[in-house]
């Protein structure tokens, strides 16, 4: 899709762009096992960012909670914001997003996160109850489903070019004495 004329802020694929920014933030994460990055976007503008942190006392800070906290510290309103994250949110992050007026979270799809962790199941249940949409973003699309190949239209083939479906046919029910489609023995 080409850029709309005169719009310098147009981004062709928003999800991919903002998730790439979140992946760059995840490189600065201090979480040793699952580094995470997150950006909060409103009207194609990043208003907050966060990364997963683990303090020296082994307390973990989720990247979404960190991004919401940076918006709150700056005094930036977050109503109508979309969260782009590299990690699946936890229940605390879902509730913070709800309180801040955020109703959509786009997450990089990982095979292990939503299916094997109890915390992520609780977060998904809470998101459903609070009407927050968690949408996965698949980096590697299945090539079988990437292109929709529709069959050619039947009317364009040579078989049906001389047939008009609205044309009157020869059969006239008023002048016909027998109807050959019905079987009189079936009654």
N, C-alpha and C positions, 0 to 999 in steps of 0.2 A: 504494500500500500504506500503510495507516495505521500510525502509530507504535504499537509495543507498549505496552500500558498500564504505566505506572510506569517506563519506561526513558528517562531524560533525555538519554542519550548517543546516542540513535537518530538515524541520518542516512539519509534516504530513498534518495538516489543517491550512494553513497560515491565512485564514480569521478569524477563531475562535481564534487562538492564539493572533494575533495582536489586535483584537477587545476586548479580555479579558484585554490586557494591557491598551487599551483606556478606558475601564470601570474602571480600577483601578485608572487611572488619573482623571476620572470624579468624584471620591470620594473626591478629593482635590479641586473641583470646588467651587467657591464662589457664583455661580448663585443659588438663592433660589428656583426657579420654575423648571428649566430644566438644571440640571448640565450636562456638556458635557466634553468629553475627546477625544483626537485625537493623532495619531502617524503618522509620515511620514516614509515610509519604501522604501528603495532601496536595491535590491539584498539581501533580507532577513535580512537587518540591519536597525535598527531604527536610523534615522538621525535627527529627530526632534519630539518634543512632545508639546502638548498644552492642556489647559483646559479653560472652560468658566469662565470668570471673570466679576464681577460687582464691579465697583469702588464706593467709598463713594459718589461720585457726580452722581450716578445712570447711568453711562455710561457702556454699556455692550461690552465686547470683546469676539468674537466668538472663539471657541476652534481651528478651522481650521486656522483662521487668526493668532492666538497665536502661533501655531505650525510652520507656515510658517515664522513668525517673528523670532522664535528661530533659525531656519535654516539660515535666513539672517544674524542674529547677529553673528552666528558662522562662517559665510562665507562658508557654506556647499552648494554645487550645488544641485539643486533639479530636474534637468531634468530626466525624466523617473521614478519619484517617484510615489508611490501609497499612497493615503491618506486613513487611516482607522479611522472612526469617529463614535461616539455614537449619534451625532446629525446631522440632515440634514443641508447642508451648506446654507448660505445666499448668496446673489448676490455678495457682496464684496469679500467673500471667493472664490467664483468661479472665479472672475476676477483675484484675486491674484494668484490662482493656475494656471490659464492660462499664466499669465506673467512669472511665475517661471518654466514653462515647464511641469507641472503636468497634465496628461490627464485621470486619473482614480481615482474615489473616491468610496470607499466601505463604506456604511452606515448601521448601525443597523436599521432594519425596524421597524418603529413605525406606528401604525394605524393613528394617528392624524396628524403627521407632514406634509406629502406631500399633504394631501387632504384638510385641513382646513385653512391653513395659506397662505395669498396672497404673502408674501415674499418668501416662498418656491416655489410657482408656478413661480414667476419671476426668481428665481435662476435656476429652471429646464429649463426654456425657454432659459436663457442665456447660460447654459451648453450645450444645443443642438446646439445653434448657434456657440459656440466656440469649438465644437467637444470634449467635456469632458464627459466621461462616469460616470454616477452616478448609482452604482449597489447596490441594497438592499441586506442585509444579514438577512435571517430569522432565528432566534434562535430556534424556535419551528417549526420543519418541520411537515407538514401534513402527518401522517403515511400512509394515503391511497396512497400517491404518492412517498413514500420513496423507495419502492421496486418495481422493474419492473418485473412482472411475465409474461413471454412470454409463449404462448402455446407450447406444444411439437411439434417438426417437424413432418410433415405429413409423410415423407418418413420413419420415425422410427416406425410407427405403423404397425401392422400386415396386415392391409387392402391393403396397397400399396407395399408390399415387392416384389411381383411377377410380377409387371408391370414395363416394361422398356419404358419410354416415347419416346425414340428414335428408338424403334423397328418398323420395317415395318409392316403395317397391311395387311389384306387380300384384301382390296379394290384396284382395279386397274382402273383408269378412262378411259384408252384406250380400255379396253374390256367391259366396262359397257355400256349398251344401255339406261338405264333410271337412272336418279339420283332421289332417293327417298326423299331427303331432300327438294326439291323444289315443290311448289304447282303450277301446270300448270294453274289452274283457276285464280290465283292471277294476272296474266298478263293482 
